[in-house]
Amino acid sequence: MTNQPAEGVKADLTLDGQGVIQLKWPRAVSISQADAEAAMRGVNELCGDLRYPMLVDMATTAQVSRGARTVFGKPCQASRIALLGASPVDKVLANFILGINKLPCPTRFFTSREEATAWLLKDQQAVA
């Protein structure tokens, strides 16, 4: 497992043994544009020239700013993204992100970590 402590990021960021980026936001976090930019910068630094699937654990996220949603709509080194939540509020927040007209890669919302991981790993490998 590779850890990438990015300065200013409120989230934990790792690349696990299966080749899945794990981005976990803390409980009750409000994600600002600056937070989103720092997280995506960390993802890009962690991946280098390769692209990996990414699991974003957003369970119990309080809010995602409009600026953060704009950042999440820009391409990064994630090849596909699974948004993992646990509550109806998480689903509403995910729908705001999924409502972006053009997402940079396939993105889906899940309430099961196992289903999210299976979808991320389906036909996936790190690509340059």
C-alpha positions in Angstrom: 0.0 0.0 0.0 1.3 3.4 -0.9 0.4 6.5 1.2 0.4 10.0 -0.2 0.1 12.6 2.5 -0.9 15.7 0.5 -0.6 18.9 2.4 -3.9 20.7 2.9 -6.0 17.7 2.0 -8.7 16.8 4.5 -8.9 13.3 3.1 -6.8 10.1 3.4 -5.3 9.0 0.1 -3.8 5.6 -0.6 -3.2 3.2 -3.5 -4.1 -0.3 -2.2 -2.6 -3.6 -3.2 -5.3 -4.2 -5.8 -4.4 -1.0 -7.6 -7.4 1.0 -6.5 -6.9 4.6 -5.3 -8.7 5.0 -1.9 -9.8 8.5 -1.2 -11.6 8.8 2.1 -13.2 12.0 3.4 -13.6 12.4 7.2 -17.0 12.5 8.9 -19.0 15.7 8.5 -16.5 17.3 6.2 -17.5 20.2 4.0 -15.5 19.9 0.8 -14.4 23.3 -0.6 -12.9 24.0 -4.0 -9.5 24.2 -2.4 -10.0 20.8 -0.7 -11.1 19.2 -4.0 -8.1 20.8 -5.8 -5.7 19.5 -3.2 -7.2 16.0 -3.3 -7.1 15.8 -7.1 -3.5 17.1 -7.1 -2.7 14.3 -4.6 -4.4 11.7 -6.8 -2.4 12.9 -9.8 0.9 12.9 -7.9 0.2 9.4 -6.5 -0.6 7.9 -9.9 2.2 9.6 -11.9 1.8 8.7 -15.6 -0.6 5.7 -14.9 -4.3 5.8 -14.4 -6.1 3.8 -11.7 -9.7 3.2 -10.6 -10.6 5.2 -7.6 -13.0 4.6 -4.7 -14.2 7.8 -3.0 -15.6 7.1 0.5 -17.9 10.1 1.0 -20.1 8.6 3.7 -21.2 11.2 6.2 -19.9 14.1 4.0 -21.7 17.3 5.1 -21.5 19.2 1.8 -19.7 19.6 -1.4 -19.3 23.2 -2.7 -20.2 24.2 -6.2 -16.5 24.9 -6.8 -15.6 21.4 -5.6 -18.1 19.9 -7.9 -16.5 21.8 -10.8 -13.1 20.5 -9.8 -14.5 16.9 -9.6 -15.7 17.3 -13.2 -12.2 17.8 -14.5 -10.0 14.9 -15.8 -7.5 13.4 -13.4 -5.5 10.2 -13.3 -8.6 8.1 -12.2 -9.7 5.7 -14.9 -13.2 5.3 -13.3 -14.6 6.5 -10.0 -16.9 4.8 -7.5 -18.6 7.1 -5.0 -19.3 5.2 -1.8 -21.9 6.5 0.6 -24.2 5.1 3.3 -27.2 7.4 3.7 -29.8 9.2 1.6 -27.8 12.4 2.2 -24.8 10.8 0.7 -26.8 9.8 -2.4 -28.1 13.4 -2.8 -24.5 14.7 -2.6 -23.4 12.1 -5.1 -26.2 13.0 -7.4 -24.9 16.6 -7.5 -21.6 15.3 -8.6 -23.1 12.8 -11.0 -25.3 15.6 -12.4 -22.2 17.2 -14.0 -22.9 17.2 -17.7 -19.6 15.6 -18.8 -17.8 13.6 -16.2 -14.2 12.9 -17.1 -14.5 9.1 -16.6 -17.2 6.5 -15.8 -18.6 7.3 -12.3 -21.2 5.5 -10.2 -22.6 5.7 -6.7 -22.6 2.6 -4.4 -23.7 1.8 -0.9 -21.6 -1.4 -0.9 -17.8 -1.3 -0.8 -17.7 -4.8 -2.3 -19.9 -3.9 -5.2 -18.0 -0.7 -5.8 -14.6 -2.5 -5.8 -15.9 -5.2 -8.1 -17.1 -2.5 -10.6 -13.9 -0.6 -10.3 -11.8 -3.7 -11.0 -13.9 -5.1 -13.8 -11.8 -5.0 -17.0 -9.4 -2.6 -15.3 -5.7 -2.3 -15.1 -3.4 0.6 -14.6 -2.8 2.3 -18.0 -0.3 4.8 -19.1 
